[in-house]
Amino acid sequence: MKRIYYICLLALIGILYTCEDVQMGPKDPGVPWEMGPITEYSINPINGGAEITYSIPDNPEIMYVMAEYERNGKIFTEKTSVHTNMLTIEGFHRVNRVKATLYMVNRFEQRSKPLVVEFEPLESLIDITFRSLDWMICFGGIIASWENPNANELGVRVMTYDDSLHHDLVTREMYYTQIEKERHSFRGYDPVETLFGIAFEDKWGNISDTLQFTATPFFETMIEKPYADYRANIPYDNTSDLNTTNYHISKLWDNIVNTSYNGWLTKAGSSGLSITFDMRQRVKLSRIVHHAYHRNSAYGQVNITEMEIWGTDKIDYDKLSDKDYWLDSLSVATGHITGVNPTTILPERTFKDDWQYLGYHAVPIYSASADQQALAQNGAEYEMPIDAQPVRYIRIFVRAIALGMRSDNYFSMGEITFFGDNTIPQE
């Protein structure tokens, strides 16, 4: 029996090796491949590279086309299938001319005769981005804006001068993005005169020049939580909570963000598009950070995606009994306030004549999944007008929610955080 077993085992091994030989085929054809070079081609220079279009002979032996070239002292290859007739070479920065060698390759990894091409890349995208760079002082740091043509992967390096360690610019933050046009704040800096530097890096390891400038950031702090729910005091605010366990309005200032079942949701069918907060102190606001409800769903659920914000430093209590004074024309016209006819004519003077307008703000729309993840984690940041006066009370009107505005006033938010200067007189 053992003998029969070993004979069968040897036979099986032999079959497996035979099958492998049939499937894999010989690794070396034993003869050279006498294939001439690509003869029909054209070159279209692009920013930092070129697109090479070519014609491939009708030959079943050809598996792909490859290009070899040198960039920053290293040899790179690019490969494309025979089912396409174009190959892109890119990633060059301030290079006058580039030489590349193209081959057709068969299934035995044999190469055809070479085709050597040369081209002059257009200006690199990283230099175009650097030329578009602009900046301004803000609360707690600086705001930088730039253009990123083609929305390539980009690193933004923010540096400050450190005379105690290196006597040079030292990296403080590295921010990664693929957004085509962006305005981004870099915060966490003291309100002292500071030498800043900003440079860009691309995915090929190229580095732009460094823009250096001196700025003194404005003082900024996060306004201490909890805030006060002031909805019940203001006529026509939406005073509903879906429930008092997971979705009470106090969830908006518990510092728990980007998680499931923790946020504020209204009750479907409730009345009103507005909510009012009391920060409990006068603040020269710098920004508001708004997190969506539910994990990684800034554009889903019934999250608020657009809002109109108003503020004041004091409430005129005599006005609280004048309900029409607190009406908002859009809420009325769209029928979002229960018991108020959409044709109601507002009084000549409303709260908007006495409160400060703090802007119309929308959650940014990102296509890259990494940017969407960062938005869910970090929240949407809304800058306040630099010339706005100090405020204590904030009234927000919902203007759009994810997946389309609803008629039943069902909407949600995960967290809201106020930032600014609270060292001003409190009066």
C-alpha positions in Angstrom: 0.0 0.0 0.0 2.8 2.4 0.8 4.4 1.7 -2.6 1.2 2.5 -4.4 0.8 5.7 -2.4 4.3 6.9 -3.3 3.8 6.0 -7.0 0.5 8.0 -7.0 2.2 10.9 -5.3 5.1 11.1 -7.8 2.6 10.9 -10.7 0.6 13.8 -9.2 3.8 15.9 -8.8 4.7 15.2 -12.4 1.3 16.3 -13.6 1.5 19.5 -11.6 4.9 20.4 -13.1 3.7 19.5 -16.6 0.6 21.8 -16.1 2.9 24.6 -14.8 5.1 24.3 -17.8 2.1 24.4 -20.1 0.6 27.5 -18.3 3.7 29.5 -17.8 5.5 28.6 -21.0 9.2 29.0 -21.6 10.8 31.9 -19.8 13.3 32.5 -22.6 12.3 32.1 -26.2 15.9 31.3 -27.1 16.0 33.7 -30.1 16.3 37.5 -30.2 13.2 39.6 -31.0 13.9 41.4 -34.3 11.3 44.2 -33.8 12.0 47.6 -35.1 11.3 50.8 -33.1 8.2 52.9 -33.0 8.2 55.1 -36.1 5.0 57.1 -35.9 4.7 59.4 -32.9 4.1 62.9 -31.8 5.0 64.8 -28.6 2.7 67.3 -26.8 4.6 69.1 -24.0 2.5 69.6 -20.8 3.3 71.3 -17.4 6.2 69.4 -16.0 6.3 66.7 -18.7 4.9 65.5 -22.0 2.2 63.3 -23.6 3.7 61.0 -26.3 1.2 59.6 -28.8 2.3 56.8 -31.1 1.1 54.1 -33.5 1.7 50.4 -32.7 2.1 47.8 -35.4 -0.6 45.1 -35.6 1.5 42.4 -34.0 0.0 40.0 -31.4 3.4 39.6 -29.8 3.5 43.1 -28.5 2.2 43.3 -24.8 2.9 46.9 -23.8 4.9 50.0 -24.5 7.4 51.4 -22.0 9.5 54.5 -21.6 12.7 54.9 -19.6 13.9 58.3 -18.5 15.9 60.1 -15.8 14.4 62.4 -13.2 16.3 64.0 -10.3 19.2 61.6 -10.9 17.1 58.4 -10.8 15.9 56.1 -13.7 12.1 55.7 -14.0 9.9 53.7 -16.3 6.3 54.2 -17.5 4.3 51.4 -19.1 1.0 51.4 -21.0 -1.1 48.7 -22.5 -1.3 48.0 -26.2 -4.9 49.0 -26.0 -3.9 52.7 -25.6 -1.7 54.8 -27.9 -0.5 57.4 -25.4 2.1 57.5 -22.7 2.5 60.4 -20.2 5.9 61.4 -18.6 5.7 64.0 -15.9 7.1 65.2 -12.6 9.9 67.5 -14.0 10.7 70.8 -12.2 12.8 73.4 -13.9 14.3 71.1 -16.5 15.1 72.5 -19.9 15.1 69.3 -21.9 14.2 65.7 -21.2 15.4 62.6 -23.1 13.3 59.4 -23.0 13.7 56.0 -24.7 10.6 54.1 -25.8 10.3 50.4 -26.4 7.7 47.9 -27.4 7.8 44.8 -25.2 6.7 41.3 -25.9 5.4 38.6 -23.6 9.0 37.4 -23.0 9.9 40.8 -21.8 12.0 41.4 -24.9 12.3 44.9 -26.1 12.1 46.3 -29.6 14.7 48.6 -31.0 14.7 51.9 -29.1 13.1 55.2 -30.0 14.9 58.1 -28.4 12.8 61.3 -28.0 13.4 64.7 -26.5 11.1 67.3 -25.3 11.0 70.6 -23.3 8.4 70.5 -20.5 6.2 73.4 -19.9 6.4 75.3 -16.6 6.0 72.9 -13.6 2.7 72.9 -11.8 4.4 73.5 -8.5 5.9 76.8 -9.8 2.4 77.8 -11.1 1.0 77.1 -7.6 3.8 79.1 -5.9 3.2 82.1 -8.1 -0.5 82.1 -7.1 0.3 82.0 -3.4 -1.2 84.8 -1.3 -1.6 85.2 2.5 -3.1 87.4 5.2 -3.0 87.6 9.0 -5.8 86.0 10.9 -6.7 85.1 14.5 -4.1 82.6 15.8 -2.0 82.5 12.7 -2.2 83.1 8.9 -4.5 82.3 6.1 -3.0 81.2 2.8 -4.6 80.8 -0.6 -3.3 79.2 -3.8 -4.3 77.5 -7.1 -3.5 73.9 -7.8 -4.1 73.3 -11.5 -5.1 69.7 -12.3 -5.8 69.2 -8.5 -2.5 67.2 -8.1 -1.4 65.8 -4.7 0.3 68.7 -3.0 2.1 69.2 0.3 2.1 72.7 1.9 4.9 73.2 4.3 4.5 76.0 6.9 7.7 77.1 8.7 8.7 79.7 11.3 12.1 81.1 12.3 13.6 79.4 15.3 16.7 81.3 16.6 17.1 79.0 19.6 17.6 75.7 17.8 18.6 76.0 14.2 18.8 79.7 13.5 16.7 79.0 10.5 13.2 78.3 9.3 11.8 75.1 11.0 8.8 73.1 9.8 5.7 73.6 12.0 3.1 72.0 9.9 2.7 69.9 6.7 -0.7 70.1 5.1 -1.7 67.7 2.2 -4.4 68.5 -0.3 -5.7 67.9 -3.8 -8.1 70.8 -4.0 -7.9 72.9 -7.1 -8.5 76.3 -5.5 -8.0 76.6 -1.8 -8.0 79.0 1.1 -6.6 77.4 4.3 -5.9 78.7 7.7 -2.8 77.7 9.7 -3.4 78.4 13.4 -1.9 77.8 16.8 0.6 80.7 16.8 1.1 83.2 19.5 0.2 86.9 19.0 3.9 88.0 18.5 5.8 89.1 15.5 6.8 85.9 13.7 8.8 85.2 10.5 6.8 82.7 8.5 7.8 80.6 5.4 5.5 78.7 3.0 6.7 76.2 0.4 5.0 73.6 -1.8 6.0 70.0 -2.5 4.6 67.6 -5.1 4.3 63.8 -5.2 7.5 63.6 -7.2 9.6 65.2 -4.5 10.0 68.6 -6.2 10.1 71.6 -3.9 9.1 75.2 -4.8 10.8 78.4 -3.6 9.9 79.6 -0.1 7.8 82.7 0.5 9.0 84.4 3.6 7.1 87.2 5.4 6.7 88.6 8.9 3.3 88.8 10.6 1.8 89.2 14.0 -1.3 86.9 14.5 -4.3 88.2 16.4 -5.0 86.6 19.7 -7.4 83.7 19.5 -8.8 81.1 21.9 -11.6 78.5 21.8 -14.6 79.9 23.7 -15.2 77.7 26.7 -18.0 75.2 26.6 -20.7 74.5 27.4 -22.7 77.1 25.6 -26.3 77.9 26.6 -29.3 76.8 24.6 -31.2 80.0 24.0 -33.9 78.7 21.6 -36.8 78.9 24.0 -36.3 82.6 24.5 -36.4 83.6 20.8 -39.7 83.4 18.9 -39.9 80.9 16.0 -36.7 79.1 16.9 -36.8 75.3 16.4 -37.0 74.1 20.0 -37.3 70.4 19.2 -34.9 67.5 20.0 -35.3 64.1 18.4 -34.8 62.6 21.9 -33.0 63.6 25.1 -30.5 60.7 25.1 -28.4 60.8 21.9 -29.8 63.8 20.1 -30.3 66.6 22.7 -29.0 70.0 21.7 -26.4 69.8 24.5 -24.6 67.2 22.3 -23.4 70.2 20.2 -20.9 71.2 22.8 -19.7 67.9 24.3 -16.5 67.8 22.1 -17.4 64.4 20.7 -17.1 64.6 16.9 -17.2 62.3 13.9 -18.9 59.5 15.7 -22.2 57.7 15.5 -25.4 58.5 17.5 -24.0 61.6 19.1 -25.3 64.9 17.8 -28.4 67.1 17.7 -31.4 66.2 15.5 -34.7 68.0 15.3 -38.0 66.2 15.2 -39.5 65.8 11.8 -42.5 68.0 11.5 -41.3 70.5 14.0 -41.4 74.3 13.4 -38.7 76.7 12.4 -35.3 76.9 10.7 -33.5 78.9 13.3 -31.5 78.1 16.5 -29.9 80.5 19.0 -26.9 80.1 21.2 -25.6 82.1 24.2 -21.8 81.9 24.4 -22.1 83.3 28.0 -19.5 86.0 27.2 -18.8 88.8 24.7 -16.4 87.6 22.0 -14.7 89.2 19.0 -15.4 86.1 16.9 -12.7 84.8 14.5 -14.3 81.6 13.2 -16.9 79.0 13.8 -16.2 75.3 13.3 -19.2 73.1 12.4 -19.1 69.3 12.5 -21.7 67.2 10.8 -23.7 64.5 12.6 -22.6 60.9 12.2 -19.3 59.3 11.2 -17.7 60.4 7.9 -21.0 61.7 6.5 -20.6 65.4 6.0 -22.7 65.1 2.8 -25.1 62.5 4.1 -27.9 62.1 6.6 -29.8 65.3 7.1 -26.7 67.3 8.0 -26.9 71.1 7.6 -24.7 72.1 4.6 -25.5 75.8 4.3 -26.3 78.3 7.0 -26.9 82.0 7.5 -25.4 83.4 10.8 -26.4 86.5 12.8 -25.0 87.8 16.1 -25.5 90.4 18.8 -23.9 91.3 22.1 -27.2 92.1 23.9 -30.9 91.0 23.7 -33.6 93.7 23.8 -36.0 91.9 26.1 -38.8 94.3 25.2 -38.7 92.8 21.7 -39.3 89.2 22.8 -43.1 89.7 23.0 -43.1 91.2 19.5 -43.0 87.8 17.6 -43.1 89.2 14.1 -39.9 91.2 14.8 -38.1 87.8 14.9 -39.4 86.5 11.6 -37.1 85.6 8.7 -38.5 86.3 5.3 -37.2 83.1 3.7 -38.5 80.9 6.5 -41.9 82.5 6.1 -42.0 82.4 2.3 -41.1 78.7 2.2 -43.7 77.7 4.9 -41.2 76.4 7.4 -42.9 78.1 10.4 -46.0 76.5 11.8 -49.0 78.8 12.1 -47.4 81.6 10.0 -49.0 82.1 6.5 -46.3 82.2 3.7 -47.9 85.4 2.5 -47.4 87.2 5.8 -45.8 90.6 5.3 -42.9 91.2 7.7 -42.8 94.5 9.7 -40.6 97.3 8.5 -38.0 96.6 11.2 -36.9 93.0 12.2 -34.1 91.6 14.3 -31.9 91.7 11.2 -31.8 95.5 11.5 -30.3 95.3 15.0 -28.2 92.2 14.8 -24.9 91.8 12.9 -24.8 89.7 9.8 -22.0 87.2 10.1 -22.2 85.7 6.7 -23.6 82.9 4.6 -21.5 79.8 5.0 -21.5 76.4 3.2 -19.8 73.1 3.9 -17.0 72.8 1.2 -17.5 70.2 -1.5 -14.6 67.9 -1.9 -14.3 65.1 -4.5 -11.2 63.3 -3.1 -12.0 60.8 -0.4 -9.1 61.8 1.7 -10.4 65.4 1.8 -13.9 64.2 2.7 -12.4 62.2 5.6 -10.5 65.2 6.8 -13.6 67.4 6.6 -15.6 64.9 8.7 -12.8 64.8 11.3 -11.9 68.5 11.4 -15.2 70.1 10.6 -16.1 72.9 8.3 -14.5 76.2 9.3 -16.4 79.5 8.7 -14.4 82.7 9.0 -16.2 85.6 10.6 -15.9 89.1 9.1 -12.8 90.8 10.3 -14.6 94.1 11.0 -17.5 92.5 12.9 -18.1 93.8 16.4 -18.1 91.6 19.5 -21.1 89.4 20.0 -22.5 87.1 22.7 -25.6 85.6 21.1 -25.5 83.6 17.8 -28.6 82.9 15.7 -28.3 80.4 12.9 -30.7 79.8 10.0 -30.6 76.5 8.1 -30.5 77.2 4.4 -29.7 73.8 3.0 -29.2 70.2 4.2 -27.6 67.2 2.6 -29.6 65.4 -0.1 -31.9 68.4 -0.5 -33.9 70.7 1.7 -37.0 69.1 3.4 -40.3 70.7 4.2 -40.6 69.0 7.6 -37.7 70.9 9.3 -35.7 67.7 10.0 -32.0 68.5 10.1 -28.9 67.7 12.2 -25.6 68.9 13.4 -22.8 67.1 15.3 -20.9 69.9 17.1 -20.4 73.6 17.0 -17.3 75.5 18.3 -16.7 79.2 18.6 -13.3 80.8 18.4 -12.1 84.4 19.0 -10.8 87.0 21.4 -12.5 87.0 24.7 -10.1 89.4 26.4 -12.3 92.4 25.3 -14.4 94.3 27.8 -17.4 92.3 28.9 -19.6 95.3 29.9 
